[in-house]
Amino acid sequence: MNLRTLVISTAIAASVTVLPTTKAHASGFEPTSSSCLLVGKELKRVNDELRTTKSDIQKSWLKRHLSALRDKRSSCTSKGFRV
């Protein structure tokens, strides 16, 4: 395992414990105009990273993260905020 892979794996493991990855966690999200703009930016960043990553573990985590972000985007649009 090279250093880059180790760093990425460690970052993913740490992020999983901090970032919401399920609908239950995302349901506590309260949409505001600024938080919804951040959701849009994060969606773009995660999609771009998903296209370029080669690690299956990282792809799996990114897909879960995308799902949570899509739930947040849905909350934003239902409240009338731009994403």
Secondary structure, 3 states (H helix, E strand, C coil): CCHHHHHHHHHHHHHHHHCCCCHHHHCCCCCCHHHHHHHHHHHHHHHHHHHHCCCHHHHHHHHHHHHHHHHHHHHHHHCCCCC
